[in-house]
């Protein structure tokens, strides 16, 4: 699965600080794709969108980069006396395309019973 941030960026851009700034300013557009399906942890898990932070960006090759990021999610269930906040550190590869940053996001959505059969 791919997530895309449309940005004024040229192919061959190698300035990691510039890319970090572009991504941090637009990260909420792809936040749900980056977080994935939190239902694997709990049906009560709730993403905290404003918690997304780009930690670092490293060049892999001429137009491919690796981004390390973190985000938080809350788990609240009063019946089980749960009120916790968890922080996840993840990484994702992305490519610089003309006018866009294309992220290779792993699709971890739950399958429906029909899909499993």
C-alpha positions as CSV (number, residue, x, y, z in Angstrom):
1,X,0.0,0.0,0.0
2,X,1.2,3.5,-0.8
3,X,0.6,6.8,1.0
4,X,1.4,10.0,-0.9
5,X,2.3,13.5,0.2
6,X,2.0,15.9,-2.7
7,X,4.8,18.5,-2.3
8,X,7.0,20.8,-4.4
9,X,10.0,18.5,-4.4
10,X,12.2,17.6,-7.3
11,X,13.4,14.1,-8.2
12,X,17.0,13.8,-7.0
13,X,16.3,15.9,-3.8
14,X,18.9,14.7,-1.2
15,X,18.4,17.3,1.6
16,X,17.2,15.2,4.4
17,X,16.4,18.3,6.6
18,X,14.2,19.7,3.8
19,X,12.4,16.4,3.4
20,X,11.9,16.1,7.1
21,X,10.4,19.6,7.2
22,X,8.0,18.7,4.3
23,X,6.9,15.5,5.9
24,X,6.5,16.9,9.4
25,X,4.2,19.6,8.0
26,X,2.1,17.1,6.2
27,X,2.3,14.0,8.3
28,X,-1.3,14.2,9.4
29,X,-2.4,13.5,5.8
30,X,-0.8,10.0,6.0
31,X,-1.0,9.4,9.8
32,X,-3.6,6.7,9.7
33,X,-1.7,4.8,7.0
34,X,1.5,5.1,9.0
35,X,-0.1,3.9,12.2
36,X,-1.9,0.9,10.6
37,X,-4.7,-1.0,12.2
38,X,-4.5,-0.5,16.0
39,X,-7.3,-3.1,16.5
40,X,-4.5,-5.7,16.6
41,X,-3.7,-4.3,20.1
42,X,-7.2,-3.6,21.3
43,X,-10.6,-2.7,20.0
44,X,-10.4,0.3,22.4
45,X,-7.1,1.6,20.9
46,X,-7.4,5.2,19.7
47,X,-4.7,7.0,17.6
48,X,-3.4,10.3,18.9
49,X,-2.9,12.1,15.5
50,X,-1.0,15.1,16.9
51,X,1.6,12.8,18.4
52,X,3.3,11.9,15.1
53,X,7.0,13.1,15.0
54,X,9.6,12.5,12.4
55,X,12.8,11.4,14.3
56,X,15.2,11.0,11.4
57,X,15.5,10.5,7.7
58,X,18.4,8.7,6.1
59,X,19.2,8.2,2.4
60,X,19.1,4.6,1.2
61,X,20.0,5.4,-2.4
62,X,19.5,8.2,-4.9
63,X,15.7,8.6,-4.7
64,X,14.9,6.3,-1.7
65,X,14.9,7.2,1.9
66,X,14.2,5.6,5.3
67,X,12.2,7.6,7.8
68,X,12.1,6.8,11.6
69,X,9.0,8.2,13.3
70,X,7.0,7.8,16.5
71,X,3.4,8.2,17.4
72,X,1.2,7.5,20.4
73,X,-2.1,5.7,20.9
74,X,-4.4,5.6,23.9
75,X,-6.1,2.6,25.4
76,X,-9.1,3.4,27.7
77,X,-11.5,0.8,29.1
78,X,-13.1,1.8,32.4
79,X,-14.5,-1.7,33.0
80,X,-11.0,-3.1,33.0
81,X,-9.5,-0.1,34.8
82,X,-7.3,0.7,31.7
83,X,-6.2,4.2,30.9
84,X,-2.8,4.0,29.2
85,X,-0.8,5.8,26.5
86,X,1.6,3.9,24.4
87,X,4.3,5.2,22.1
88,X,5.5,3.3,19.0
89,X,8.6,3.8,17.1
90,X,8.4,2.7,13.4
91,X,10.2,3.1,10.2
92,X,9.1,3.3,6.6
93,X,10.7,3.7,3.2
94,X,9.7,6.4,0.8
95,X,10.7,7.5,-2.6
96,X,11.0,11.0,-4.1
97,X,8.9,11.3,-7.2
98,X,8.2,14.5,-9.2
99,X,5.9,16.6,-7.0
100,X,5.3,13.9,-4.4
101,X,6.8,11.7,-1.7
102,X,5.5,8.1,-2.0
103,X,5.6,6.0,1.2
104,X,5.7,2.2,1.1
105,X,3.3,1.4,3.9
106,X,2.6,-2.1,5.0
107,X,-1.1,-2.9,5.0
108,X,-1.9,-4.6,8.3
109,X,-5.7,-4.2,8.2
110,X,-7.7,-7.1,9.7
111,X,-9.2,-9.5,7.3
112,X,-12.9,-10.0,7.3
113,X,-14.2,-13.6,7.9
114,X,-15.1,-13.7,4.2
115,X,-11.5,-12.9,3.3
116,X,-10.2,-15.6,5.6
117,X,-12.3,-18.2,4.0
